[in-house]
Amino acid sequence: MKRQIFQLIAALSAAVVSGGCFFPRGAQLTVVEYAPELRPVSRVLSTAQVGSVVNLSGSGREFVIRKKNGRVVCDESRRWLISPERMLKNSMLLYCSGTGNSRISAEVLKFEFSGNLSALSGMVRFRSRTGSGGEASRVVAAEVKIADRDYGSCAAELWEKLLNEFFKDSRVLK
């Protein structure tokens, strides 16, 4: 009886050890990471301080793609090097000197690609609070075409468009 148990254990061990030979692994997923290209701004657009930036869009580091039927999918083979909220905060830090009485915070509401990856769109709710206690809120949306450019430069252009749209309204900081 002991001999049969020993033979069974030996046979099972051999099967487990050689299992890799009989049951090949699935294809490995190659992950490519993209970094937003931060461009220096020729002039400071605001003396405001940068507050909190949160991501309410549901997108993270994986590429989020909205299909034509409205379904949203994540492409795990393509990722951002940093999260959307960190990208926006970095861009805001380039646009603001941080010396003023106003404070700007933001909520990323949308950050996704079109179904065929031909465009990247975003929507952000900016909130500004002045030193005198005044508050303003504004939702800004923008889209950039991908064409033959890399995703990093498109992300930088998107954040730049959103910030320019927000700052062109001078009332937000008064």
C-alpha positions, 0 to 999 in steps of 0.5 A: 500500500505504501509503495502504491502511494509512493508511486502515485505521488511520484507520478503526480510530481512528474506530471506537475514538473513536466506540465510546462512542456505539455501545457504551453503558456499563453502569449505574453502581453507586451506593454508599451508606456507613453509619457506626456511631453511637457512643453515649457510655457513662454509666459506664466498665464497665472499667478495662482497656486495649484490646488488638488487635482483628482481623477473622476473619469474612471481612466487610469494609466491604461488607455481608455477607448470609447467605441462607436456603440458607447462601450468603453474598453481599456487597452492594457497593452498601452499605458501612460507613464503617469496618471491623468490627474498627475499629467494635468497637475504637472501642466498646471504647475507650468502655467501657474507661478504659485505666488498669487492669492488665487488657488485653482483645483481641478477634476478630470471628468473625461480622458479617453481615445476615440474608438479608432485611436484617431483622437484624444478628448478630455473634460475638466472641471476647474475651480478657482478660489480667490483670496477675497473668498470668491469662487468660480467653477468652469467645465472645459472640454477639448479634443486633439487629433492623433494623426501621425503624432505620438500619444505623448505630444497629443496628451500635452496638447490636450492639457494645454488646450484645456488650460488655455480655454480655462485661463482665457476667461479672466473672470475665473481669477477675480 
